[in-house]
Amino acid sequence: MLQHELEQEDFGLKERLSQHSALLNDQRRKLLGSKVLSLFKKISTNASLSVKIHLVTALFALLEKLTLEMDEFAETVFRLLIYLLVEWHDTKLLRNHLLANFLDLFNTEKVLQLHALVEPLCQIITMNLEREDSRKYLNMGDFSFMWALANKNRLSLPSALAIATIMQTFMVRRDPAFRGVAEKIFFKLVSKFPNDDQMRLLLQNHASECISELAIVDNLKKKPFKADSLMSPRSSNVDNTDNFEM
């Protein structure tokens, strides 16, 4: 009887020690992770372009490993990469490298909380579209990334609306380089949420814009061409000798 009680007490003590050890290990791992992330942020601020590229590659390799192991620290690394994408968005080479790695992540269906990536990305793009050089700001790599997002089944409605609004900006601008692909992405997003009122409103606005364009073209076709309309009142009087003074 006493032996049994001693064994139970010993088992309970081992169980508590095991839990305490696991807790300490978890706290140490989080502290270590915090220090690593802090170090990465410092490096990302002052490092050369080549070091930053290697940093991104290493972080994505770490993210893939942590995701496979279902380690909760993967979420922290994922958010750090999102932070770097926003922070370095003006540097085309770094942005393209980050987007390419995110695309690889999409292909393996291992992306964590897709909205955590889409919302800050759309915010920085929207803000930069107000710049004077905004037509040169994005490239086809950015649109390929948006197309990949549009095809994700886990894309939320708020994220889809944010992307569709950006695409509509390029559709309204009638930019020959990007309008076609912007429309393709836009209609893909609309088809994902056909019953949403906000998405319908975006579609209605696009339809109104198209109708206005057709009306302008139709009016130009119907309007008779007059050669003398090209001449200003001042130039039309040049040949009028009655008004010409020496």
Beta strands, then each sheet from edge to edge (+ up, - down):
end
